[in-house]
């Protein structure tokens, strides 16, 4: 009898128990999703729409997900800003399953209008306005792209697409509020009349009352210091300066023949440049992978003799990475040209004046102990000064040269010298032999 009871437990009770164990957590999670907490997330977006604001909204939404907040409210007061940052915020709001609300405190112009339209509900403060979203520069391509983004967003949230398009393209107009040739911007009452806004509310309390959220708690989110830093780093001018720093560091690394200092500075600049994009949610893997590939290829070029394939490939990868991180448009090309030009100028200035400065003396030992001081080197190569020889391995700028049928480790004056080139010893500093390429016709003279 006992064996039978154990068999019944094994065959009937245990499967039921396992079924309950697997089903109850899912049911509990579903119940939590169906019964959100009595709180809402209130995000204050003021000033220019940039990557810092995108990072703020992203952080607030992540907190809303963790706390199972009932809704998300964006309090908006902006003249506009960057399209890519606005699109990032737009995508975050469109993807939300919980209610989203935009409260236009004073104005939601340009990029702010796109964010407002991405919300399920719009409330206007007395005297507020929305629209005026003509892109800068107002080229045919940019107008077409932004107009499509506005129209798609309006369709997604059930609003009139013609109104959204007229906010971007002034050739369309929207009677009676804007004639063809005028960009559309709506006042608080006009926004209600075209079905874009739900109501005019004076403050937060009235908005919560309209939505039936009188008894909820409000978690307010404002820009943090880190997000303000992200906003600063997202400025094209700041990006350009960081890019100049990276290029300058890589040039210095080549000049110092692989000391590692330049690579470290370059990676620090890249961390700031790419990190701000990732924090704001607008970054991608492509730019970072291209940068890493470029650095690796340049490193291979520096240590492996070759014909320059790795170096050229590395430069192409770095250029593509910087192009995309700066926006991937014609303006990005201008910023890149400015950055590279600035880096070259700084490099030439440093190479000219830094070795003569007192700061350089702290890192370089200038004193030499010669024969007068009773010191003599076992490898005195001063007799080689003026002699000529042939480069055996490419000077990058260090390499091997054959002089008087003997091979010596030498360095050039900074430039790369191909194998087989005729060079002349111009100076000897201890065991350091410095050579300079000479033309064959000059030597014959």
C-alpha positions, -999 to +999 in steps of 0.1 A: +000+000+000+028+024+008+043+018-026+011+027-043+007+059-024+042+070-033+035+062-069+003+083-068+023+112-054+049+109-080+025+105-109-002+130-100+008+154-072+043+163-084+033+172-120+006+195-105+031+211-081+055+217-110+028+232-131+018+256-103+055+266-097+059+275-134+025+293-137+023+314-105+053+336-112+040+344-147+006+352-133+021+374-106+041+393-132+010+397-153-009+410-124+019+435-116+017+447-152-021+451-150-020+469-117+007+496-120+018+515-089+001+547-078+028+570-091+037+588-123+070+599-137+072+637-144+101+647-167+110+684-169+124+692-204+135+728-206+159+745-230+175+731-261+167+696-271+200+678-271+216+645-261+215+655-225+177+658-227+176+624-244+196+609-216+172+625-191+141+610-207+158+576-211+167+575-174+132+586-164+116+558-186+139+532-171+128+543-136+092+541-147+097+505-159+113+496-126+086+512-104+058+501-127+047+538-129+012+545-141+022+571-167+049+594-180+044+631-183+069+654-202+067+690-191+079+709-222+093+744-227+117+746-256+125+765-288+138+733-304+171+717-308+188+687-324+167+665-347+186+632-338+180+639-300+143+646-306+139+615-327+156+594-300+131+608-274+102+603-299+111+566-303+112+561-265+077+576-261+062+558-291+074+525-277+056+530-243+027+508-233+017+531-204+000+564-210+022+593-221+014+630-217+031+662-229+024+693-209+034+724-230+044+748-203+052+777-226+062+765-261+070+733-279+086+745-311+106+727-337+121+695-322+098+700-292+068+697-314+079+662-325+083+651-289+048+665-280+032+647-309+048+614-299+028+616-266-007+601-265-021+632-248-011+669-251-022+696-226-014+733-232-007+759-206-025+793-211-007+813-237+015+784-249+022+774-285+033+744-306+048+740-341+073+761-362+094+731-370+111+741-403+145+724-402+179+742-405+193+741-431+159+742-450+171+721-480+147+700-500+162+668-485+161+678-449+125+692-452+114+659-469+130+638-441+117+658-412+082+662-427+080+624-431+090+620-395+064+644-383+036+628-405+045+593-393+044+604-357+011+621-361-004+590-377+010+568-349-007+589-322-040+594-342-035+631-352-040+650-384-009+644-406-015+675-427-011+697-396+022+680-388+035+684-423+025+721-424+046+726-393+077+716-413+070+726-449+058+762-453+048+757-489+018+736-477+001+760-454-030+751-433-059+774-435-070+794-417-040+794-394-012+795-420-013+805-456+009+787-482+044+802-477+039+805-439+051+779-414+024+766-391+025+773-354-006+769-332-017+787-301-032+768-272-068+772-284-058+765-320-041+733-310-074+722-293-094+731-324-074+710-347-075+680-323-038+681-312-043+692-276-069+678-251-074+709-229-058+740-215-046+736-179-029+761-157-007+738-136+002+703-126-028+698-103-053+706-131-036+682-155-036+654-129-073+661-123-081+660-160-064+626-162-080+613-130-047+610-112-056+631-081-043+605-056-011+595-073+024+604-062+047+623-086+083+614-092+100+644-108+131+641-130+154+670-139+188+672-157+217+659-136+252+671-138+262+640-158+234+647-183+245+683-186+280+669-194+265+647-221+248+678-235+281+696-236+299+668-253+271+665-279+278+700-291+295+697-326+322+723-316+331+702-285+331+670-306+354+687-331+379+697-303+379+661-290+385+649-325+414+672-328+428+659-295+425+623-308+442+630-341+470+650-323+475+621-298+478+595-327+503+617-345+523+621-313+522+583-308+538+578-343+564+605-336+573+589-302+577+555-319+551+536-299+555+550-264+519+543-255+511+578-242+495+590-274+473+559-276+462+564-240+452+600-247+434+590-279+414+563-261+405+588-234+392+613-260+373+585-278+357+574-245+343+609-240+333+612-276+315+579-279+304+576-243+282+606-245+264+591-274+258+558-256+245+575-224+220+595-244+209+564-263+218+578-297+251+559-301+257+529-323+282+500-326+293+510-361+312+542-351+329+525-322+339+494-342+353+515-370+374+535-345+388+504-328+395+488-362+413+520-373+435+521-342+444+484-345+453+487-382+475+518-375+492+498-347+499+470-371+513+494-396+536+509-370+552+475-361+550+454-392+570+462-423+548+466-453+537+488-482+511+508-462+480+488-467+473+486-429+480+523-425+457+534-453+429+510-441+433+524-406+430+560-417+399+551-438+383+534-407+391+563-384+378+588-410+345+569-414+341+567-376+346+604-371+323+611-401+294+592-385+299+604-350+298+640-362+264+635-379+272+618-412+264+648-434+281+676-453+285+696-421+304+666-406+329+669-434+335+706-425+340+698-388+364+670-397+385+692-419+386+718-391+396+692-366+424+676-386+437+711-396+437+722-359+455+689-349+482+694-376+488+730-365+491+720-328+514+692-337+538+714-356+537+740-328+545+714-302+573+699-322+589+733-327+586+748-292+580+720-267+616+706-268+629+741-260+606+747-231+612+743-194+583+719-191+601+695-215+633+697-194+613+680-165+609+649-187+641+649-207+676+646-193+697+672-212+730+668-193+756+647-211+787+631-194+814+632-220+851+624-220+859+657-202+839+644-173+859+612-174+831+592-190+836+572-222+811+549-239+821+515-252+799+522-282+812+555-295+797+560-329+808+596-335+831+584-362+800+576-383+789+613-386+789+622-423+790+586-435+764+573-459+747+539-461+716+521-473+684+515-453+679+478-447+645+479-430+621+508-433+626+536-408+594+542-389+613+564-378+635+537-362+651+509-383+684+494-395+710+509-419+741+493-433+772+515-430+807+503-440+794+468-444+780+468-408+744+471-397+734+498-371+701+506-353+693+542-363+664+567-363+654+592-389+647+629-381+610+620-378+600+610-413+595+574-426+622+563-450+618+533-473+642+504-475+669+508-501+671+546-496+705+562-494+709+580-460+736+600-443+745+601-406+739+637-393+744+633-356+752+609-328+739+612-293+753+585-271+741+553-288+714+572-308+724+575-344+703+600-364+702+598-402+687+618-430+677+607-465+699+621-493+693+623-530+717+603-552+726+632-574+735+653-543+759+625-531+775+623-565+783+660-565 
